[in-house]
Amino acid sequence: MTDPQGVVLPSSEREDEGEDQQEDSVDAKPTRSNRFSFFGRKKKDGEGELQVNSDNISYRFTNPAYQYKMNYKRLGKCVIINNKNFDAQTGMATRGGTDKDAGELFHCFKRLGFEVATYNDRTCDQMQNLLKHAAEESHHDCACFACILLSHGEEGLIYGTDGSISIKTLTSLFRGDNCKSLVGKPKLFFIQACRGSEFDDGIQTDSGSADDSLETDASPRHKIPVEADFLFAYSTVPGYYSWRNPGKGSWFVQALCYVLNNHGKELEVLQILTRVNYLVATSFESWADDSRYCAKKQIPCVVSMLTKELYF
């Protein structure tokens, strides 16, 4: 597929007519020779807006035994890999709008307390070496680790500037048997990339161990799975395209930054990502003259192996 266009942005986030009309793209390898057009349309008043009711205040009782310890010297490191330009032999187009994503994410995670570093246009080997170095660093005084991958993709793969590499190859560097200083601590991966070439047509709807002795940091004699304490937040579900607008950035990153900026320090991470899912699902939609590409939707996908609740 080549150069899809158009995106419906959250009505509360629209800035001006110029950005609303910029062409939209997907983070996938072109699969069709024919071109087709999407055209942005504005939602009607009150459609797809994120509603925040500050009048209703709820109180929840929490148990520290079920929460990750966060009282470390540092919150942790956040690595952003932002791939925009690709070698010709990959067949991948330039990812317009990704620099806006990277910039918004940098400031967003910085506000949360992370030490953020951004790396642009990395090859597969450079991506692997960069994350291998990060995994070999000492994280003993950190509460967690975060990594954000912005690139083209296919199911199970992420693209460097020179080709694709398995996402598993990168994330396994932080497994418990490879990165000892993050054992028992959350390892968060946010992945903005396509996972296939399907479109989501959408559907109409009527409805709008439980004690301190198991603390792994304090009790290394207890075993935990090497795959534990990972969280993967994908921009889309397996098999589907992931949408990105050159003027606004990707749908997923727009929603993620919105929720983190407004609720990042009060909600648990899965609550945060559930709100991101809601915002992407309800506030973004494609529009086209060709009915085959009209009113397409997107839903992010969260895969959690976290063993406790995580509050930033």
Wavefront OBJ file of the C-alpha trace (Angstrom):
o trace
v 0.000 0.000 0.000
v 1.258 3.451 -0.850
v 0.650 6.774 0.870
v -2.781 6.347 2.528
v -4.197 9.681 3.564
v -6.478 11.305 6.119
v -7.153 10.910 9.821
v -9.811 11.986 12.249
v -8.099 13.551 15.243
v -9.512 13.907 18.764
v -11.715 16.991 18.576
v -10.177 18.423 21.723
v -6.697 18.128 20.217
v -7.192 19.679 16.726
v -4.924 22.651 16.112
v -5.588 24.066 12.656
v -6.958 23.190 9.235
v -3.478 22.722 7.755
v -2.521 19.851 10.024
v -5.948 18.196 9.755
v -5.505 17.892 5.975
v -2.032 16.331 5.921
v -1.705 12.880 4.410
v -1.744 9.834 6.656
v 0.571 6.841 6.425
v 0.874 3.336 7.808
v 4.015 1.849 9.314
v 4.244 -1.107 6.960
v 5.987 -2.237 3.817
v 4.056 -1.271 0.648
v 1.973 -4.256 -0.526
v -0.110 -2.757 -3.347
v 0.961 -0.986 -6.522
v -2.270 1.000 -6.893
v -2.691 4.296 -5.042
v -5.753 5.362 -3.141
v -6.673 8.417 -1.174
v -7.951 9.086 2.300
v -9.398 12.430 3.172
v -9.569 13.777 6.696
v -12.952 14.740 8.047
v -13.801 16.493 11.268
v -16.034 14.778 13.746
v -19.322 16.321 14.732
v -19.471 18.266 17.962
v -19.178 15.952 20.922
v -18.170 12.919 18.827
v -15.123 11.023 19.973
v -14.014 13.444 22.662
v -12.267 12.287 25.785
v -14.496 13.230 28.728
v -12.878 13.877 32.094
v -15.188 14.297 35.087
v -13.272 15.926 37.908
v -16.347 16.166 40.129
v -16.450 12.458 40.910
v -13.651 11.618 43.304
v -13.162 7.955 44.164
v -10.953 6.428 46.799
v -9.252 3.072 46.509
v -7.511 1.031 49.150
v -4.211 -0.402 47.975
v -1.876 -3.010 49.389
v 1.872 -2.300 48.977
v 2.517 -6.040 48.780
v 0.845 -6.035 45.376
v 2.696 -2.983 44.054
v 6.156 -2.629 42.559
v 8.598 -0.827 44.804
v 9.250 2.634 43.412
v 11.288 4.180 46.220
v 14.596 3.881 44.383
v 17.053 6.671 43.775
v 15.983 6.873 40.111
v 12.762 6.005 38.310
v 14.771 4.535 35.459
v 16.029 4.962 31.920
v 13.824 5.379 28.853
v 15.344 4.596 25.449
v 13.561 5.944 22.355
v 14.586 4.537 18.956
v 13.098 6.711 16.233
v 13.527 5.362 12.699
v 12.374 7.774 10.014
v 14.530 7.150 6.920
v 15.170 3.734 5.388
v 17.542 2.278 2.807
v 16.035 1.931 -0.662
v 16.331 -1.861 -0.720
v 13.945 -2.183 2.226
v 11.059 -0.765 0.206
v 10.079 1.358 3.197
v 8.878 4.926 2.846
v 10.021 7.838 5.008
v 7.930 7.975 8.185
v 6.645 11.555 8.188
v 5.407 12.622 11.626
v 7.662 10.291 13.615
v 9.869 13.159 14.805
v 6.794 14.733 16.383
v 6.060 11.418 18.096
v 9.634 11.169 19.384
v 9.624 14.737 20.661
v 6.292 14.375 22.462
v 7.374 11.082 24.023
v 10.696 12.563 25.150
v 8.988 15.363 27.084
v 6.209 13.090 28.337
v 8.512 10.461 29.865
v 10.844 13.193 31.130
v 7.927 14.678 33.074
v 7.223 11.276 34.596
v 10.792 11.220 35.945
v 12.603 8.985 33.454
v 16.098 9.693 32.141
v 15.295 9.792 28.434
v 17.649 9.276 25.498
v 16.553 9.390 21.831
v 18.387 7.643 18.993
v 17.468 8.364 15.367
v 17.740 6.172 12.260
v 19.473 3.073 13.617
v 20.287 -0.079 11.667
v 19.251 -3.476 13.013
v 22.725 -4.120 14.421
v 22.852 -0.658 15.962
v 19.458 -1.170 17.599
v 20.532 -4.502 19.035
v 23.884 -3.175 20.262
v 22.275 -0.089 21.764
v 19.781 -2.137 23.770
v 22.394 -4.745 24.659
v 24.481 -1.953 26.171
v 21.424 -0.657 28.048
v 20.732 -4.137 29.432
v 24.332 -4.491 30.599
v 24.211 -1.224 32.545
v 23.525 -1.335 36.273
v 19.875 -0.662 37.113
v 20.230 -1.443 40.802
v 19.185 2.056 41.845
v 16.324 2.219 39.298
v 12.673 1.272 39.771
v 12.043 0.222 36.160
v 13.108 0.462 32.516
v 11.250 1.713 29.417
v 11.938 1.375 25.705
v 9.987 2.967 22.855
v 10.348 1.711 19.276
v 9.059 3.934 16.456
v 9.431 2.357 13.029
v 7.871 0.323 10.248
v 6.980 -3.211 11.173
v 5.410 -6.553 10.402
v 4.083 -9.153 12.791
v 6.901 -9.966 15.204
v 9.351 -7.681 13.390
v 10.558 -4.104 13.714
v 12.546 -2.314 11.018
v 15.970 -0.786 11.312
v 17.074 1.492 8.517
v 18.573 -1.480 6.663
v 16.003 -4.218 7.219
v 13.948 -6.004 9.851
v 14.814 -7.646 13.154
v 12.748 -9.751 15.518
v 11.214 -7.759 18.355
v 11.901 -10.773 20.559
v 15.619 -10.472 19.805
v 15.605 -6.972 21.264
v 13.329 -7.515 24.253
v 14.966 -10.801 25.337
v 18.090 -8.822 26.197
v 16.226 -7.708 29.329
v 15.042 -11.136 30.484
v 15.782 -12.019 34.054
v 18.639 -14.316 33.086
v 20.256 -11.631 30.902
v 19.717 -8.440 32.888
v 20.088 -9.269 36.578
v 19.759 -5.695 37.856
v 16.181 -5.510 36.512
v 15.019 -8.819 37.966
v 11.682 -8.275 39.692
v 11.324 -4.798 38.190
v 8.985 -3.715 35.391
v 10.371 -3.575 31.866
v 8.076 -1.560 29.594
v 8.111 -1.624 25.785
v 5.973 0.704 23.681
v 5.941 -0.228 19.993
v 4.562 2.021 17.255
v 4.663 -0.100 14.093
v 2.402 -2.093 11.811
v 1.838 -5.767 12.564
v 0.367 -6.810 9.222
v -1.647 -5.451 6.277
v -5.256 -5.841 7.398
v -7.715 -3.000 7.921
v -10.131 -2.794 10.850
v -13.584 -1.901 9.464
v -15.027 -1.201 12.899
v -18.611 -1.968 13.926
v -21.474 0.163 15.140
v -22.331 -0.074 18.835
v -25.248 1.064 20.961
v -23.176 1.606 24.062
v -21.031 4.282 24.123
v 2.269 -13.709 46.272
v 0.614 -11.658 48.330
v 3.045 -10.917 51.168
v 6.340 -9.104 51.672
v 8.330 -12.330 51.828
v 7.856 -12.727 48.080
v 9.496 -9.378 47.287
v 12.164 -10.462 44.812
v 14.447 -7.485 45.475
v 14.686 -8.486 49.123
v 14.492 -12.265 48.790
v 16.651 -13.507 45.904
v 16.251 -17.111 47.105
v 12.801 -17.168 45.462
v 12.645 -18.039 41.790
v 10.600 -16.039 39.285
v 10.122 -16.709 35.560
v 12.726 -15.088 33.306
v 9.889 -13.687 31.157
v 8.158 -12.068 34.133
v 7.679 -8.328 34.696
v 7.472 -7.349 31.017
v 4.786 -5.158 29.527
v 4.333 -4.673 25.783
v 2.076 -1.881 24.542
v 1.622 -2.262 20.784
v 0.000 0.423 18.668
v -2.217 -2.181 16.992
v -3.285 -5.815 17.240
v -1.551 -8.628 15.306
v -2.181 -8.566 11.583
v -3.250 -4.932 11.252
v -1.946 -1.622 10.011
v -0.963 1.144 12.412
v -1.817 4.716 11.375
v 0.388 7.794 11.532
v -0.274 11.397 10.501
v 2.670 13.567 9.338
v 1.254 16.677 11.018
v 0.066 15.173 14.293
v 2.055 11.979 14.674
v 0.696 8.456 15.121
v -2.729 7.816 16.611
v -1.277 5.603 19.349
v 1.428 8.029 20.449
v -0.975 10.979 20.439
v -3.304 9.083 22.755
v -0.502 7.698 24.947
v 1.020 11.128 25.546
v -2.394 12.664 26.200
v -3.228 10.129 28.918
v 0.252 10.125 30.467
v 0.356 13.928 30.610
v -3.033 14.090 32.314
v -3.105 10.950 34.463
v 0.373 9.417 34.375
v 1.090 9.925 38.064
v -2.301 8.941 39.442
v -3.393 5.829 37.533
v -1.943 2.330 37.449
v -0.177 1.534 34.164
v -2.852 -0.858 32.886
v -5.522 1.739 33.665
v -3.464 4.227 31.670
v -3.210 1.898 28.686
v -6.905 1.004 28.860
v -7.693 4.708 28.498
v -5.268 4.863 25.585
v -7.158 1.975 23.961
v -10.436 3.825 24.456
v -9.131 7.054 22.988
v -7.629 5.420 19.891
v -10.738 3.283 19.371
v -13.261 6.110 19.675
v -11.523 9.285 18.498
v -9.708 8.252 15.320
v -11.133 7.098 12.012
v -10.120 7.086 8.345
v -12.271 8.488 5.554
v -12.100 7.780 1.820
v -14.065 8.205 -1.411
v -13.320 4.545 -2.089
v -15.664 2.580 0.190
v -13.039 -0.143 0.609
v -10.916 2.234 2.631
v -13.630 4.275 4.309
v -14.099 4.567 8.082
v -11.233 2.307 9.132
v -10.372 1.998 12.814
v -7.467 0.953 15.023
v -7.149 -0.598 18.475
v -3.871 -0.880 20.421
v -2.885 -4.121 22.101
v -1.458 -4.560 25.603
v 0.391 -7.725 26.565
v 1.289 -7.812 30.247
v 3.491 -10.155 32.198
v 3.647 -7.720 35.091
v 3.298 -9.410 38.460
v 2.324 -6.347 40.473
v 0.609 -3.022 40.057
v 2.767 -0.223 38.663
v 2.307 3.426 39.638
v 4.773 6.041 38.393
l 1 2 3 4 5 6 7 8 9 10 11 12 13 14 15 16 17 18 19 20 21 22 23 24 25 26 27 28 29 30 31 32 33 34 35 36 37 38 39 40 41 42 43 44 45 46 47 48 49 50 51 52 53 54 55 56 57 58 59 60 61 62 63 64 65 66 67 68 69 70 71 72 73 74 75 76 77 78 79 80 81 82 83 84 85 86 87 88 89 90 91 92 93 94 95 96 97 98 99 100 101 102 103 104 105 106 107 108 109 110 111 112 113 114 115 116 117 118 119 120 121 122 123 124 125 126 127 128 129 130 131 132 133 134 135 136 137 138 139 140 141 142 143 144 145 146 147 148 149 150 151 152 153 154 155 156 157 158 159 160 161 162 163 164 165 166 167 168 169 170 171 172 173 174 175 176 177 178 179 180 181 182 183 184 185 186 187 188 189 190 191 192 193 194 195 196 197 198 199 200 201 202 203 204 205 206 207 208
l 209 210 211 212 213 214 215 216 217 218 219 220 221 222 223 224 225 226 227 228 229 230 231 232 233 234 235 236 237 238 239 240 241 242 243 244 245 246 247 248 249 250 251 252 253 254 255 256 257 258 259 260 261 262 263 264 265 266 267 268 269 270 271 272 273 274 275 276 277 278 279 280 281 282 283 284 285 286 287 288 289 290 291 292 293 294 295 296 297 298 299 300 301 302 303 304 305 306 307 308 309 310 311 312
